[in-house]
Amino acid sequence: MKHSALLTVLACTLNACGGTGAVAAPPAFEPEGQTTCGVVKSPKKPLIVEWPATRRAELETVAQSGLVVVRYDGCDMEVLSRCHVASQYQFIPTTPKQETIVVRNSDDLYATIPVYAAAFEGKLASAGELNVDMMVVGRLVGPDDDISRSMLRGTCEGASHVVHGLSVGAFEFFAGASAEASSSAGGLGLAAGISSKTSKETLRRDGTPSECKYEADQSKPPRDCSALLGVEVVELVDDVQSQGEPQSSGGVESTPPRSKRPSVSVEDVGGACEDDEFLECRQRGYSRCQAFGPPTRTTLRAIAAAGCGGERFEDCVGKEFGRCCCDRF
């Protein structure tokens, strides 16, 4: 009898009597921010209103000297301040446009402000929502041509994207906006007419909304309405290679093969350099100086055909784009 009871207890233990029999799964390892960044594709037009003032100031100053180059992977964007493209942004004014973006969950957070999203997860949880009030007054826009790696100048290790455009204006980024805010109340911190059950905490602010005025002949944003609101990034294109030829790796310079030339000839878009430019090439240890026109796809194909692409593009002379030294002694 005792033996039978013992078997019953053992069987009940092995089959989890009184329960479903399911074994509890161990908790998943999800480091904060990393899981979301690993599965969500990097947004091509993220806002940057959550960036610290020092980082937005760095981006602003780099943009004044040429197209901004970045390393952008997942939720990580690094401005490569010592790398640039020899081209300038053009300011295109628009009539002032006001917009409010409300972030209420993690998906919205990482889709809207991916770079510093992890830093604001706790604030979103405690406040219930994050808000961005923006007044957009125009955009800084780069050239429409693709930007290839051979066009990069300076220290560009890890470069993956170029900032093609930046929206400018004024903004306020804040937490804890009331769900009962009057629809008649203005944005950008205008509290008149708003009844609130929750406190409002300003997290970031830049620009003066009242200064965001439109003038058709503007060549630059209004002085106090030039805060950077968001960026538009495009991927760098690989240097032109002949079909079937592998790209170089390991930091080794690769010269495009001349046996398989592209359809565009060098003579179509370039010619010989001036005597003083050729002399400068000779002084740098190069045997040839080839002149090219503005940065277009046609020009880049011609540069590749001439064997002046890749790292050799760093040794261009003169102020005009594409005057390149080729063929070291």
N, C-alpha and C positions, 0 to 999 in steps of 0.2 A: 504493500500500500504506500509506504514511504517512498519506495523506488518509483512508483507511478507518479506520485506528486512531484518528485524531483524532475522527471522527464517533462511534465506539463509546464513547470516553471521555466525550464531551459528552452522549450519550444516557444513559449510566449515571449521570452527575452529575445530570441533570434528573429522572431517575426514581428516584433514591435507591437505587442498586444495593446489594444486600446488606442492605437494611433493609425495613421495612414500608411505607415511603413516607409515614407519618403525620408531620405537622408538629407539633412540640412547642407546646402551648398556653402562653401567658404566665400567670404566677401570678395568681390572683384577688386583688383588693384587698379585704381583710376587716379593717378596723380592729378592734382588740380590744374585744369586748363589743358593738359596734354592730350587727354582722350578726345576732346572736342576738336582741337587743332589738328589732330592726326587724321580725322575722318572727313573734315569739312575742307573743301577746296578754298584756297586763299581768295577772298573777294578782290575783284579787279578795281573797285571804286570804293575803298573804305574811307570812313570819316577818320579824322585825326584830332578831333576836338578833345579827346581824353589824354593826348600826349602831354607830358610835362612841358612847361614853358621853355626850358632849355633846349629840349629836342625840337620843338616847333621853331624856335629861333635859329637853330642850326640848319633846319630844312630851308627856312626862308633865305638865309644868307647864301647857302649853296646854290639855290635856284637863281640868284641874281648873277651868278657867273657862268651859267650854262645849264644844260639839261641835267637833272638829278638822276644818279644811278644808285640803285639799292640792291641789297640782298634780301629777298622776300621768300620765305618758306613757312607754310602753315600760318601761325600767328606771329611770327617773328619778322620784323622789317628793320633792317639796319641801313641808314643813310651812309653811303660810302663817300665821305666828304672830300677825299683826296682823289676821287675818280669823277670824270665828267665827260660830256660830249660837247664838241665845239659847235654848239648851236644855241640859240636863245629862245626864251619863251616870249610869246606875243600876248598882250593883254587884250581880251575881247570883252567889252562892257555889255551888260544886259540891264534891263529895267529891274530895279530891286525886287527880289522875290523872297517872301517869308515862308518858312517851313518849320514844322515841329515834328520831331521824331520821338516816339515813345518806345522804350525798351521795357518789356514786362517779364521776359524769361531768358534763360541761358542761350537759347538758339538765336533770339534777336540780338543779344549782347555780342555774341561772337560774329554774327553777320554784319553788325553795324560798326563796332569798334574792336576789331580782332586783335590789334597789336597789344593793347593793355587790358583786354577783356578780363583776364584772370584776376587782375588787381581790383576789379570793381564787382566781382561776384558777391562778396560779402555785403557791399553797400546796396546792391540790388535786392538781396535777400532781406535786409533790415528795413529798407525804405519802400519796397514793393514795386517801385518803378524808377527808371532813370529817364531823363528828358533832355533833348537837345533843341533849343530854339535858335534858328539861324536866319540871318538876312543875307542872301546871296546877291552880289553886285556884279559878278563877272567871273571869267576864268583866265588863267594863264595857260596857254596852249603851245605845245611844241610842234615841230614839223610833222607832216603826215607820213613821210617816208619811214620805212622800217629802219631800226637802229641795229647794226650788227656789232659784234664784239670787236671787230677790227677798228671801229670808230671810237672806241673808248680810249681815254687819255689818263695817265696817272697810275695810281695804285688801285687796281680794280679786282683783286682776288675775291672770288665768291660772288661777283656781280651776276644777277639773274634777270633783273627788270630795269626799265627806265621809266621815270615818271613823265608821262606824256602830257598830263594836264593837272592843274590845281585850281580848285574853286576857292574864291576869296570873298570876304565880307565881314560880318560880325556874328558872334555866337555867345550863348550861355549854356553850359552843361551843368545840370543840377539833378538832385535826388529828392524824392518825397513830394512830388507835385500832387495836388489834391485831385481826386476823381470828380469833385464837384466844382472844378474851376469853371467860371462863367465863360460861355462861348464868345462873349463880347469883349473879353479882356485881351489886351495885346500881349505879344510874346516878348522874348528877350528881357525878362526880369520886370515887366510892367505889372505891378501887383494890384492896380486899381480895379475894383469890382470883383475881386476873386475872394470867394469864401473857401476856407480850407480847414480840413480836420487833421491834416498832417503838416509837419514842419517842412520847410523847403531849405535845402542845403546846397549852396552854389559850390560846384566842384572845380569848374574852369570857366573863365570868361575872357573874351578878347574882342576888341573893336567897339565902336560906338554906333549903334543902329541909326541914330539921327543923322550921321554923316554919310550914310549909304545912299548917295544920290547918283542919278544917271546923267551922263553927258556923252553924246554920240562920238565926240572927237577925243575921248580919253585915251591916253597912251599908257596909263598906269592906274591902279586902283586909287580911290580917295585915301588920303593920308591916314585917317582914323577908321577906315573901313577896308583894311587890307589884310585882316587875319586869315590865315590858311584854315580852311574848313575840312577839305578832303582832297584825296589824290586819286588820279587814274593812272594805273600802271600797265605797261605792256611788256611782254617778254622780249628779251634780246634775241635776235636771230643769229644763228651760226654763220660764220664766214662762208662765202660761196665755195663749194667744193665740186670737183668734177664728179659726175655720177658714178657711184660704185667705189669712190675713194673714201677710206675711213678718216674720221676726224682725228686730230692729234690729241694725245693725252699725256699726263704726267708732266705738264709744263714745258714740253719740248716743242719748239717752233716748227710749224709745218708750212712749207711753201707749196702753194697750189701747183699741181703738175702742169707743164706747158704743152704736153702732148695731146691733151684734151681741152682745148680752149673753149670758152663759152662763145655763144653766137655773136656777142658784141665785141668788136675789136677795140683796142686801145685808142686807135686813131679817131674813133667816133666821138670820144668825149675828152680827149686830152692831147698833149703834145710835149715837146721838149721844154725844159725849164729855161729861164733866163741864165745868162752867163754867171752872174753873181750867185744865183741859187745853186747852179751846178758846182761852182767853186766851194760853196759851203758844204755840199754833199761830199766833195773830195776831201775836205778837211776833216769830216767826220768819219772817213774811211769807207765811203761808198763810191761805187764806180758809175752810178747812173742816177739821174734825177728825172722823174716823170711827172708831168703836170696833169691834174684832173680838175673837173668842175665841181659844182655843188654836190652835197651828199644825197645821191639818189640810188635806186637799185641798179640802174644802168652803170653809174659810176663805180659802184662797188664790184660789179662783175668785171669791169675793165681793170680795176685795181688788182683783183685776184688773178686775172689773165697776165698782168704785167709782173706778177710775183712780188708785189709790194704789200700784200695783206699781212694779217697777223701782227706779230710784235714789231715788224718793220714799219708799220704805220705810225709808230711813236716817233720816227725820225723824219717827219715831214718838215719842210722848211717854208718860210714865207708866211704871210698872214692869211692867205686864202686856203680854203679847204683842199686837201688832196695833192699838195705839192710834195711828193714823196721821194726819198732816197731809196735806191734799190741796189742789190748785189754788192755785198762787202768784198773788199779785196781779199 
